[in-house]
Amino acid sequence: MWQNLKTHHAQVADRRFETMLDASRAAAFSAQAGDLRLDYAKTNIDATSRALLIDLLEQTGVAGKRDAMFAGAAINETEGRAVLHTALRNLDGGPVLVDGVDVMPEVLETLARMERFAANVRDGRFTGQGGRITDVVNIGIGGSDLGPAMATLALAPYHDGPRCHFVSNVDPADIAGVLRVCDPATTLVIVASKTFTTIETMTNARTALAWMGESVDSPAAQFAALSTAADKTADFGIDPGRVFGFADWVGGRYSMWGPIGLSLMIAIGPDAFRAFLRGAQSMDVHFKAAKWDENLPALLALVGIWHNQVCGHATRAVLPYDNNLSRLPAYLQQLEMESNGKGVSMDGAPLQVHSGPVVWGEPGTNGQHAFYQLIHQGTRVVPCEFLVAARGHEDELHHQHQLLVANCLAQSEALMRGRTLQEARSKVADTFSGDELDRQARHRVFPGNRPSITIAYPQLTPFTLGQIVALYEHRVFVEGVVLGINSYDQWGVELGKELATALQPVIEGQDGTAGKDGSTAALVGYLQAHGV
């Protein structure tokens, strides 16, 4: 299945893809979903490699598995679950059946309950002991934190509700820093844990409850829960009317479309949150209907497969030239690396190709003064994914936004073009001569021929953000199907949790280090000697 692609890559690997780039290629190697544009012309993918990549989709049955996912089939085979985060944004798409039962009435009722509660908080009808809610603290971890934290920052221009804060790390510095700037009498705490047992989340939740209880008579009355464990939320003292559950067919890292997005809804309002859902729904419709060579999630996935599994580039840099998207790289780290960081296929056999790449990044232009040096002149090729808006939200600073856009487009052009030794010599010929000219020039050579894609959009609105996030979700799905893995379990996070639970009494001095390896035992001794 992979050999034809690898053979073709070997034939074109040294080709300067700058030489292919004319107006016709720019049109042929880009696609749009609504106003969202994907340009992948600055890569070495040509018509042949694209056809071979699309053949991968056909051979691995992506279309059938896509339809099965949207239909509610249990495509998460290791856990026997459907994968239906798409149902959370299916605002007018008709019934969705799981085991013969339409789940949409419950989804829409939960959304309506969220909207009523968010409106009450925003309008001052739900208050704390000290009056109107001024701050919301969302306590979660992983998908219960990264998604809403990323989206709330991304949509900061639309905030007209209480201030939102996010706590995820069990490190006490995280929650202490947040609570320090909040008034317990006017703070709402949202505890996001499906099982209400996640150790980091519940530890922080109890800390927040104790903090609030120091000055508030009924602290649990200022708590809400995003959980399906009604018995545990009741034991915590949270009224059932402030508990919002979601089914096990919603994975944590895909969950901000439902109750996990409550903090975002409170920040931007129910109407803007619905626009966010509709943006994602529009990408769902596009993904189901568009031909493969016009299908943004499929094309994004195929570009990723070409660079990682075919070309052998082990990392992928996500570079938003949109400061409000500064948490997007971290969000995509979890979405992609937890989903597709697997070592075996669905049947349990070892993978014959590498699984997902290392995903990392930072907003431009900050990254230009940090790691772009490695991207441009390092010995390893790092495929880059730029995101840029035509307009910002600061109309009075539009000229500054134009400078930002110029930097974004210049970086992708520089990665492609590079700078030859002859060009470098001419840059310093007035300053140096002879051997020193040659030496200095070599430090200024850029190899170029380094691939990038650009995702462009008119402005970062709730609708656009929904499109972008759903685009990446479906990209993960397509890559997972092609690789033959289950993108929706995450057994890799379990072992460390189990060992941490076993180590806690050792750290506390209740148990000894017998049975631990020498390194761990020595580190325990050191940390205990220094006050842990």
C-alpha positions, -999 to +999 in steps of 0.1 A: +000+000+000+029+024+008+054+012-017+042+032-047+042+064-026+077+057-013+089+050-048+074+082-062+089+102-033+124+088-040+120+100-076+110+136-067+127+141-033+154+164-046+131+185-068+129+222-060+091+226-056+095+263-060+100+255-097+065+240-099+048+269-083+029+290-108-006+304-108-022+272-120-005+252-092-016+277-066-052+271-077-049+233-082-032+227-048-056+247-026-092+241-015-119+259+004-147+251+028-168+282+029-144+311+035-117+288+051-089+283+026-062+256+027-031+262+005-007+233+002+010+244-030+043+250-011+049+213-007+065+187-029+031+170-035+023+168-072-007+154-091+008+119-090+015+119-053-019+133-046-035+106-066-015+079-048-025+095-014-061+096-023-058+059-033-048+053+004-082+067+014-099+043-010-079+013+000-084+018+038-121+025+035-121+060+049-155+069+034-172+039+049-156+045+083-165+082+082-201+073+075-201+047+103-188+073+127-215+098+119-241+071+120-232+062+156-214+028+150-190+017+177-158+026+158-139+029+191-135-009+190-112-013+220-137+003+243-169-007+224-181+028+220-195+051+193-176+083+185-201+111+183-187+144+193-202+155+160-237+150+175-230+178+200-230+203+172-257+186+150-280+215+156-304+208+127-290+176+110-317+152+121-316+120+142-284+103+153-289+067+165-268+048+190-280+012+196-312+022+179-319+052+202-319+088+189-295+107+211-303+141+197-332+150+220-310+146+251-281+165+234-303+194+226-320+194+260-285+195+277-275+224+254-307+242+263-300+237+301-265+250+296-278+280+278-303+288+306-277+284+333-251+305+313-277+332+307-286+333+344-249+337+354-243+364+328-275+383+336-270+382+374-299+359+381-275+333+395-254+349+421-228+341+447-231+350+484-215+384+475-237+391+445-232+389+408-207+364+396-175+381+385-152+351+380-156+316+367-129+290+376-129+259+354-112+230+371-103+201+348-074+184+330-066+172+295-096+176+273-116+191+302-091+220+302-072+223+270-102+227+247-122+253+266-090+272+277-079+274+241-113+284+228-119+310+255-086+327+247-092+324+210-125+342+213-114+369+238-128+397+215-163+382+221-160+381+259-188+401+276-194+378+306-175+371+338-137+366+337-128+329+331-098+311+346-086+276+341-069+253+365-055+219+355-022+211+371-022+194+405+008+216+413-006+238+440+009+268+423-017+266+396-048+268+417-032+291+442-024+316+415-059+316+402-078+318+435-055+346+446-071+370+421-107+359+427-133+369+454-148+337+468-181+354+474-185+362+436-168+332+421-184+302+403-163+270+402-170+245+375-156+210+381-151+192+348-146+154+353-169+128+336-163+103+364-158+128+392-128+108+402-099+123+382-073+127+409-058+160+398-092+176+392-108+164+424-078+174+444-081+210+430-118+209+435-115+201+472-089+229+475-113+254+459-142+242+481-121+247+512-110+282+500-145+292+493-157+277+526-135+301+546-158+330+538-189+316+521-216+299+541-227+274+515-197+270+492-211+241+472-239+264+461-214+282+439-202+250+422-213+234+390-202+200+377-197+187+342-200+150+350-221+119+345-215+107+381-247+121+397-241+102+430-206+117+434-216+152+425-244+150+450-220+138+477-199+168+469-230+190+476-237+202+441-273+206+432-285+184+403-297+215+385-261+225+381-248+191+369-244+187+331-236+152+319-225+138+286-224+103+272-194+079+270-194+084+232-178+118+237-141+115+243-124+140+266-103+157+239-134+161+217-158+173+243-158+211+244-188+211+220-210+200+249-210+206+287-172+209+288-177+241+269-198+257+296-171+281+307-167+293+271-205+297+268-205+318+300-177+340+286-191+347+251-228+340+255-251+313+242-256+329+208-219+331+201-214+295+214-241+283+189-222+301+162-191+281+173-211+249+170-224+259+136-189+265+123-180+230+133-212+216+119-204+232+086-171+214+085-189+182+093-212+187+063-182+195+041-162+165+053-192+142+044-199+157+010-168+171-006-148+151-031-114+140-018-094+164-038-116+193-025-121+179+010-101+200+035-099+174+064-088+147+039-063+169+022-048+181+055-045+145+066-029+134+033-004+163+035+005+151+071+008+115+059+030+125+030+054+145+053+055+120+082+050+085+069+063+090+034+090+117+037+100+107+072+097+141+089+090+133+125+076+166+138+050+192+127+050+228+137+017+247+141+023+284+138-008+306+142-002+342+132-031+351+154-022+357+190-056+347+203-047+312+190-017+310+212-030+279+229-039+261+197-006+243+194-010+228+229-046+219+222-035+201+190-007+183+208-033+165+228-058+161+200-032+145+176-007+129+198-031+113+223-053+102+194-027+088+170+003+082+192-002+044+190+021+014+183-004-012+172-031-015+146-068-023+153-060-060+153-032-056+178-004-061+153+026-038+154+023-009+130+043-012+098+048+026+095+054+053+121+023+067+138+016+103+144+043+130+145+054+152+174+032+184+172+045+216+186+044+253+179+041+289+191+024+320+177+041+342+151+059+365+153+072+353+187+085+320+172+105+339+146+128+351+174+130+317+189+129+284+171+125+295+134+163+294+133+162+256+134+132+255+110+151+275+084+187+263+088+186+232+109+196+197+096+161+183+100+131+193+079+101+205+100+068+208+079+050+240+091+013+248+093+006+285+093-028+300+102-036+336+094-066+359+093-072+386+067-085+409+095-079+412+132-103+427+157-083+459+164-095+480+135-076+510+147-044+489+144-051+474+110-017+485+096+000+465+124-021+435+114-009+439+078+027+437+091+017+404+109+003+390+077+034+400+057+055+382+082+034+350+079+035+349+041+072+358+041+080+329+064+064+303+041+080+319+011+114+319+028+110+282+038+103+273+002+129+296-016+158+296+008+190+314-002+218+300-024+255+304-017+258+328-046+229+350-032+245+349+002+279+360-011+263+389-028+248+400+005+282+403+022+305+410-007+308+447+003+320+437+038+342+406+033+365+392+007+385+360-001+382+330+022+364+351+048+337+361+022+331+324+015+330+315+052+306+343+061+284+336+031+280+299+041+265+310+074+238+329+055+227+301+032+192+288+036+186+254+020+149+261+013+127+235-002+111+232+032+073+225+030+045+244+046+008+248+043-013+279+051-048+280+065-063+314+058-097+329+069-113+363+069-114+368+107-112+346+138-149+345+148-168+318+168-179+303+135-144+302+121-129+287+152-155+260+150-145+253+114-108+252+124-112+228+153-135+204+135-111+205+105-083+192+128-105+167+145-114+151+111-078+152+100-070+131+130-098+107+121-086+103+085-050+098+095-060+072+121-081+052+096-053+052+070-028+040+096-052+014+108-053+025+144-080+035+170-078+072+174-103+073+202-087+053+231-058+065+252-043+036+271-010+054+270-020+077+298-030+049+322+003+034+333+017+066+348-015+072+367-014+037+382+022+041+393+016+076+407-012+062+429+011+035+441+039+059+448+019+085+468+021+066+501+059+061+495+063+098+489+043+105+521+065+082+541+038+057+549+055+029+528+091+022+521+109+020+487+113-018+487+106-031+452+113+002+435+142+006+411+174+022+423+169+055+405+133+060+418+143+050+453+172+074+453+150+102+440+124+096+467+151+097+494+165+130+480+131+147+478+121+135+513+154+148+527+145+182+512+110+184+526+086+167+502 
